[in-house]
Amino acid sequence: MKNDAAPLDVTHLIHHPYTPPADFEAPQPGVFKASTVYFPSVAAMRQREWKDKSAYTYGLHGTPTSYLLEERLCALEGGLQCVLVPSGLSALSTVALATLQTGDEVLLPDNAYGPNKALAEGELKAFGITHQFYDPLNPADLAARITPRTRLVWLEAPGSVSMEFPDLLALLRICREKRVLCALDNTWGAGLAFKPFDLLGDGQWGVDISAHALTKYPSGGGDVLMGSIITRDPALHLKIKLCHMRLGLGVGANDVEAVLRSLPSIGIRYQAQDHSARALAQWWSEQPQCAQVLHPAWPGSPGHAHWQALCAPQGSIGCAAGLFSVMIAERYSQTQVDAFCDRLKLFKIGYSWGGPVSLVVPYNIRAMRQAWPAHLAPGTLVRFSMGLEAVADLQSDLSQALAATLMD
């Protein structure tokens, strides 16, 4: 078919010579989006190195925007190198794939984040990598389970959902004595409650790897999925970075922009949600429906002394995330507890945390653990995540839901 239309001249648009001046500076950094990155010559293309952030080669390996976020996250957590991944779970899985191979073993706390346990029971097992779950409140149990095949130990502080705070220093010492790599899911601490690479403040005692779900506090909006893996050892970082490259992992520039925008306010938000969580934990402790408050900063909560030693030294108020759980007394059925959650208006039913809206989720602990932990009161666990609403309004919401569903 004959085409009589004149060709459209767009070449001058694609190759327009104008470039804006370079000396523009503003509160928010520029957003660089790229798959292709230009080289001035073939020689430059062959000489450029992306692994040490000295240059750019391809969008997947980094842009000025992603490099900036990585460096700011290192400053937050006290690390030296960082890679960004599409989610917190992706950070956990990338660590596993970079450090484990067939015949190796990984140890996880029994209260670990559920998807990390599922990864060990699923894909890692299929790859010929074995696993064990240890009691995070009993360092001797970890020491007894480490074998010559153990290559990686995961730590969580506190544990997912039930909020037990372990003796991180004791667990870390065991890993060092056994010469086993030690990785921490640092999403709760966020680089604020304690420094994962400098637990004692002397620069000597720290984990090997910090994995962080930036989805939570660094994002702060409930609208970004992203994770980070931070290290201090160059050789370990390179191993993770090469695995990251081979897996083809990348994050969107607009998501990076969103985290960069939120990062300066992380301390204020963390502190505000900490204040709300402690106030409501106190309120819950006075309710007859409550069998146990699970919050690291709450006296009597499992591991409270360990939290106090690490996060609140010399009697200070310390730091804790705006997250806590309540064990509803066992005289109430799961149906009643579910009805209580459904009745809440300000607390939305949803996973994740660290955003502006308060959340609630009931959990079945029996389905999540090897056995019922002795330190947990019998009952049904409900986890609360604080948003940025007024504490008085959140308390009123809890009161009306209790009155409607869980009155004796």
Stockholm file with secondary structure:
# STOCKHOLM 1.0

chainA/1-408         MKNDAAPLDVTHLIHHPYTPPADFEAPQPGVFKASTVYFPSVAAMRQREWKDKSAYTYGLHGTPTSYLLEERLCALEGGLQCVLVPSGLSALSTVALATLQTGDEVLLPDNAYGPNKALAEGELKAFGITHQFYDPLNPADLAARITPRTRLVWLEAPGSVSMEFPDLLALLRICREKRVLCALDNTWGAGLAFKPFDLLGDGQWGVDISAHALTKYPSGGGDVLMGSIITRDPALHLKIKLCHMRLGLGVGANDVEAVLRSLPSIGIRYQAQDHSARALAQWWSEQPQCAQVLHPAWPGSPGHAHWQALCAPQGSIGCAAGLFSVMIAERYSQTQVDAFCDRLKLFKIGYSWGGPVSLVVPYNIRAMRQAWPAHLAPGTLVRFSMGLEAVADLQSDLSQALAATLMD
#=GR chainA/1-408 SS CCCCSCCCCCHHHHTCCCCCCSCCCCSSCCCCCCSBCCCSSHHHHHHCCTTTTSSCCBGGGCCHHHHHHHHHHHHHHTCSEEEEESSHHHHHHHHHHHHCCTTCEEEEETTSCHHHHHHIIIIIHHTTCEEEEECTTCHHHHHHHCCTTEEEEEEESSCTTTCCCCCHHHHHHHHHHHTCEEEEECTTTTTTSSCTTCSSSSSSCCCSEEEEETTTTTTCSSCCCCEEEEESCHHHHHHHHHHHHHTTCCCCHHHHHHHHHHGGGHHHHHHHHHHHHHHHHHHHHTCTTEEEEECTTSTTSTTHHHHHHHHSGGGCCCCCCSEEEEEEETTSCHHHHHHHHHHCSSSEECSCCSSSSCEEEEECGGGTSSSCCTTSCSEEEEEEECCSSCHHHHHHHHHHHHHHHCCC
#=GC SS_cons         CCCCSCCCCCHHHHTCCCCCCSCCCCSSCCCCCCSBCCCSSHHHHHHCCTTTTSSCCBGGGCCHHHHHHHHHHHHHHTCSEEEEESSHHHHHHHHHHHHCCTTCEEEEETTSCHHHHHHIIIIIHHTTCEEEEECTTCHHHHHHHCCTTEEEEEEESSCTTTCCCCCHHHHHHHHHHHTCEEEEECTTTTTTSSCTTCSSSSSSCCCSEEEEETTTTTTCSSCCCCEEEEESCHHHHHHHHHHHHHTTCCCCHHHHHHHHHHGGGHHHHHHHHHHHHHHHHHHHHTCTTEEEEECTTSTTSTTHHHHHHHHSGGGCCCCCCSEEEEEEETTSCHHHHHHHHHHCSSSEECSCCSSSSCEEEEECGGGTSSSCCTTSCSEEEEEEECCSSCHHHHHHHHHHHHHHHCCC
//
